[in-house]
Amino acid sequence: MNFFLATLLTPLLGGLLLGVIRNPKSAAKLNILTSSLTFIFSLFLAFEVLGKDSVHAMQDWFYLDSYNVFLVSLTAFVGMTTTIFSKPYMQHELEIERVNERRMRLYHSMYQLFQFGMLLGFTSNNIGVLWVSLELATLATVLLVSLYRTPAAIAAAWKYFILCGMGIALALFGTILVFFTSSAVLGHGNEALTWSLLYTHASDLDPTVMGIAFCFLMVGYGTKVGLVPMHAWLPDAHGEGPTPVSAVLSGLLLNLALYALVRFKMLVDGSTHSDMAGHIMMGFGMISLLVAAMSLHKQRDIKRMFSFSSIEHMALMTFAFGIGTPLASFAALLHMTVHSLVKSGIFFTVGHAAQIMGTQKMAEIRGLIYHHPGIGWGLLIGTAAIAGFPPFAVFMSEFLLFTATLESYPWLAVPLLLGLLIAMGGLFRFVQPMVYGETAEHAKAVHVNMTPVYIHFALALLLGLAIPSFLSYWYHQAAALITGGIV
């Protein structure tokens, strides 16, 4: 059985089927089943790569190596747990008439098509298909962000569409420039867009053209990553869309854009034999970190606050991949994993908290730990984890990044540490009164499912205590691949 096709076709067919199912409860169950099957198939793919280091399929159209294999499984896993969370969450939204049955069909259908776009991007061996898949995932999430059809939601969706549309257009131009120089080496066929062949012949590509292409790709895909100053769409999209959408935007979609950027950095490094691409990524990463850290202190909406936390952590990953050493790349890969787990878990908790209090305004969310202890503790533990408190794995990845910075660019260790401390202060400045403040009288009784939250946080804790040998092997192999070592 071709597990590439099984992994991709399951969400695609599920999305098409969910578009015609009228019963919301049946659709929610099928949504969970579809995502669960996708996760199972992704595990079979992962085991194939674990034994062979890389797997090609369908005449090199699909490709998995140590870099993208764990991202495929991570995407499928978070996609599955998000469907489990969204079942009671979206049922409540239907009961209070924020959505109707027609929009529920749209939600379930677009969610699976988003999953399809994500998995297609990670498994594709064609840089053109990678661009198409990211655009597909973007269009699906635009419809999800506007699901409530309020003026603010529609405005956020339009801002998301316009800014990311401009970004993806610049990324397309950068991809065309890569094809311009690769076609002179590999011909004008599909081979000139096949990433594995491009990587093999990277030293034959024109370094000047590749350098110019990366500038467009950095701005284009950097818009999707949420890097400053192209980040304006992200807080609005998180604040106005349904919470499950916020979870997959922060935990998954940003990963795909950064994945694409790193793939192109590997080509540019092989072509130019310089650190030009890495230095550009470090610059964007450091600026984004400092801006996001300071912006955390000015927020009033809980989902917008954690969206700036996502910008902060994507900035850390961009900075780490920019450093380009094996240690920094290992730290970035670990951080990418645990950020997806912890941040999606936080948004699960935030979604339930907002439903219970009837608002997303932090000033009106109080005493969660008293009237809903599970949610209160979930928000507190999640915030401690994402802020980098030990023994959670975010602390370990940030410690490794700090060590790599001291080894390669010691003068940047001070602003890096400063940004982390400012961000930590911004988070606990607002979370502490929401958890421990005076008990709110307007708290509602809402059915919640905290199981996905506990699972995500438990995995982040376990990864902080000990990384399993097979995962450590993938990280080491991926770090070597990214830095130009062992392929």
N, C-alpha and C positions, 0 to 999 in steps of 0.2 A: 504493500500500500504506500502511495506517495503522501507522506505526512506534510509536505509543503502544501499540496493542494487541499488536504483535509483541514489544515490549520487556517487556510485562507478562505476556503469555500464555506466553512461552517458559519462564520459571522455574516458572510455575504448572503447566503441563502436564508439564514435566520432573520436578517434585516428585511429582506423582501417579504418573508412570511409574516413577520410582525407588523408590516404595514397594512395588512388586511384583516388582522384579528381584532374584533371589536370589543371583546370582553377584557377589561383592564387586568383583572386578576389572572386570567389565563395567559395574557400577554406577559405579565410580570414573571410567571413561572417559566414560560418558554424562554424569556430573556435570560433567566438564571441558568436554565439547562443549556442554552446555546453557548454561553460564556464558559460554562463548566467543561463542555466538550472541547471547546477551543483550547482551554488550558491543558486538558489531558493530551491532546494532539501535540501541543507545543512541548510538552515534556518528552514525548517520543522523539521529537526533533532534537531536543537538547541531548538526549542520550546517544543519538547518532553522532553528534559532533564531539561528545565527550570521548568516544572511542576512536575518532578519526581526525580530530583537530579542525577539519573543515569538510563541508558537504556541498556538492553542486547538484543541481537538478534541472531537468527540462532544457537541455542544451545551454547551460550556464545562465539561464534567465533568473534562477534563484540560487542563493549562495548564503551559507552560514559559516562563520568562523568564530573564534574565541571572543571576538569583540561584540558581535551582535546576538550571539546565541542566548546569553542570559537576559538580554533586553527583550527578546521575544517572549521568553517564559515570564519575565516580570510584568510585561504588558498584559499578557493573558491572565495572569494571576490577579493583578489589581483590577482588571476589567471584570473578572468573575466576582470578586468581593464587593465591588461597587454595585453590581446588579443585586446582590443580596441586601446591601444597605438600602438601595433605592426602592425596593419593594414596599416596605412600610412608609418610607418617606414620601414617595409619589402617591401612594394611596391616600395619605393625609392631605396632600395638595389637591387631590381630586375631591375629597370630602368637603374641604373648605372652598371649593370652586375656584381655585387659582388656575386650574386647568380643566378642560373637559375631555370626554372620551376620544374625540378626534385628535386633540393634541397629545394625549397619552399614546396613541398609535404612532404619531410622528416621533415622540420621544424614544420609544422602544426601537423603532425602525432606524432612526438616525444614530442611535447609540451603537447598534451593531455595525452599521456602515462605517462609523468612526473607527471601530475596532478593526474592521477589514482594512481601512486605509492605513492605520498604524502598522499592522502586521505585514501588509504588502511593502511598505517602506523599509521595514527592518530586514525583510528577507530578499528583497529585490537586489539583483546584481547589476542593474542598469541605472545609471545616475539620472537618466531622463524619467524612468518610471518612479524613482525615488521622489523627484520633484512632483510628479503627478499625484502620487500617494499622499504627500503632505498637503497638496491643494485639496484633495478629496476629503481628508480628515478635517481641514479647515472649514470647508463648505458645510460639512455635517454638523460641526460644532457651532457655526453661525446660526443655523436653524435651532439648535438646542439653547443657545444663549437667549434667543428671542422668544422662547417658548411661552412665557407669561403674557406676552403681547402688551405689556404696559409701555407707556412712552419712554421710560428710562431703559427698559429692556431692549426695545427696538433701537434706541439711540446707541446703546452699548454694542448691539450686534452690528450696526452699520459702521461704527468706529472700528470694531474688530475686523470687519470685512474690508474696509477701505485701507486701513494701515497695513494689515497682513497681505492684502492684495498687492499693494505697492511693493512690500517686501518680497513677496514671492515672485513678482515680476523681475526685480533686480536679481534674485537668485536664478531665475531662468536665463537672464542675460549672461550671468557668470557661467552657467552650465553650457551655454552656446559657445562662449569663449574657450572653454575647456575642449569642446568638440572641435572647434576651429584648429587647435594645435594637435589634438589627438588624431584627427582624421588624416593629417599629413604623415603620421606614423603607422596607424592601424587601418587606414582606408576609410571610406565614407559609409561603411555599413554599421551594423549593430555593435561590432567589436570596438568601435571608437567610443562607445558609451558604456562598455562593460567594465565595471570597477576593478575586478580582479586582473584583467588585462592591462588596464590603465596603471594599476599599481606596479605591475611587473615592468612596464615600460616608462615609468615615471621620469627616469633620468633622460629619456629621449624627448620629452615634452619641452616646448619653448619656455624658458624660465620667466621671460618678461611677460608673455601672455598669461601664464599661470599666476604670476603675481598680481596682475590687473584683475584677473578673474576672481581671485580670492577676495579682493576688496569688495567686489559686488556681492559675492557669496556671503561675506561676513555681515554686511548690512542686511542682505535679504533674509538669510536664515537667522541672523541675529535678531531680527524683528520677531520671528516666531519663538525664539528662545526667551524673549522678553528683556533683552539687554537695553540699558540706557544708551541713547535717548529715544529708542524705538519702542519703549515699553508702555506707552499711554493706553493701549487697548486692554492690557491685561487686568488692571484693577477693576475697570468697568465690567468686563466680561465675567469676572468672578463674582462681583457684587450683585449683578442683576440676573444671572442665569440660575437654574436649579443647582442645588448643592452637589448632586452626583456629577454634574458637568464640571463644576469647579475642581472636584477631586481628580477627574481624569485629565483635565487641562493641566493642572499643576503636576500630577504624578506621572503623566504619560506623554502628552502631546509635546511639551517642552523638551522631553528627552529625545524625541525623533528629530527635531530641528537641530539640537546639539550634536546628535549622532551624525547627521549629514555634514555638519560643519567640520567635525573631526575627520570624517572620511576624506573630505577635500583637503584638509590640512596635511594629511599624510601624502597626498599627491603633490602638493606644493613643496613640501619638505624634500621629497625625492627629486623634484625638478630643479629647484633653486639651490639646494644644498646650503640653505641658510635658515636662520630662525625668524625670518620676516613674519610668517603667518603666526607663529607662536607669540611674538611680541605684540601683534595686533590683538590677538585674543586676550593676552594678559592686560592690555590697556583697557579694552572694553569691560573685562571682568572686574578689574579693580574699581573703575569709575562706577559701574553698576552696583557693586557691593556697597560703596560708601553712600551713594544716593538712596538706595533701598533702605539701608540701615537708618538713615536720618528720616526718611519718609515714614517709617514705622511709627514715629512719635507723633505724627500729625493726623492719624486716622481716627475716624469715629465709627466706621462700619467694621464689624468683626471679620467679614469675608474679605473686604478690601485690605485689612491689615495683614491677614495671612497671605494674600496675593503678593504683597510687597516682600513678605518672607520668602515666597517662591522665587522672586526676582533675585533676592540676596543669595539664595542657594544655587540657582543656575549660574549666577556670577562667579561663585566659588568654583564650580565645576569648569566653567570656561577658563578661569584663571589657571586652574590646575592643569588642564589639557594644554594651555598655552606654554606653561613651563616646560612640558615635554619630556621630563625625565621619567624613567620607569616608576620611581616612587610617587611622583606627582600624578602620573596616569593611574596608578593603582588606587591612590586616594580618591581620584575623580570617579573611577568606576564604582568603588565602594560607596561614595557619597551619592552617586546617582541612584544606586539601589535603595539605600536607606531613606533618602529623601522621598522617593516615590512611595515607600511604605508608610513613613511617618506622616507626611503631609496629607496624603489621602485619608489616613486615619483621623487626622485633626479635622479635616473638612467633614467627615462623617459626624464627628462629635459636634462641630459647629452647626451643622444642618439641623440636628435634633434640638440643640439649645435654642436656635432661632425659632423653631416651631413651637417649643414649649413657652418661650417668652413672648412670642408673637411679634418679634422685631429683630433686626440685625444691628441695631444701635447698641454699642457697648455700654453706654451710660445707663441703659435700661435693662441690662442683663446682670442680675445680681443673685448671690447666694445659691449657685447651682449645686454646690456640694451638700447643701442642707435639704433641699427639696427634691433633687434628682442626683443622688450621690454618684451613680455610675457615670453620668455625663460630666459632673463636676470633676471627678477624679480623672476621667478620660481627657478632658481639656487640660488639666494641670500636668498630667504625665506626658501628654503629647507635646505640650509647650516646652517642658523640661528636656524632652528628647530632641526636638528640633533646634533648641537653643544650644545644644552641644554639651549637656550635662552627662558625666559618666554615670553608669557604665553603658549607656546606649551607643550604638555604632556611629552616630553622627559625631560624637566626641572623638572616636578613633579616626574617622576619615579627616576631620579637621586637624587633629594632631599630626597626622601623616602629611597633610598639606602644609602645615606650618613648618614641619621639619624639612620638607622638600624646598620650601621657600628660603629657609635659612641656608641650605646647602648651595642653592643656585643664585638667588637674588636676595641676600640678607637685608638690604636696605628697604625692601618691600615688606618685611615681616612686621614692621611697626604699623603701617596703615592697614595691613591685613588683620592684625590683632585688634586694632582700634575699631574697625568696621564690625567685627564679631561682637565686641563688647557693647557697642552702641545698639546693635540689633537685639542683643539679649536684653538690654535694659528696656528697649521699646516694647518687647513682647510681654515681659513681666509687669511693666507699668500698667498695662490694661487687663491682663489676664487675672492678676491677683484679686482685684475687687469683683470681677465677674464670678470668680469661684467662691471667695470667702466673704463678700459683701453682705449687707443686710438682706434678709430673705425677701424676695419680691412677692407681692400679693397677687399679681396677675399671671402667675405661672399656670399653664394649662396641662391637662392630662393628655399625653400623646404616647401612642405605642411606638417604642423604639427597639432597635436591634443593634446592640453594642458588640455582638460577636465579631464582625469584621474589624472593629477597632482594636479589640483585645488581641486578635491574631496578628495584626500589623505591628502593634507595639511590642508584642512578645518576640516576633521575628527580629525587630530592630534591637531588642535587648540581647537576644541570643547571638546576633552578628557582632555585637559589641563585646561579648564575652569570649567568643571563639568562632572564627570563620570556618565552615566545613571545608575539608580538604579539596573536594571537587570544585567548589566555588573559588577557593583560593587559587587553584590551578588555572581556572578560566581567567581570573583577574591577572595573574602573572603572565599568561600567554597573551592576553589582550594588551596589556601594558607593553610587552615586548613588540607586538605587532604595530601598535600605535607609534612607538618611539623608533621604529626602524630596525628592531632586533630580529628575533626569530619569527618567521612567518608560519 
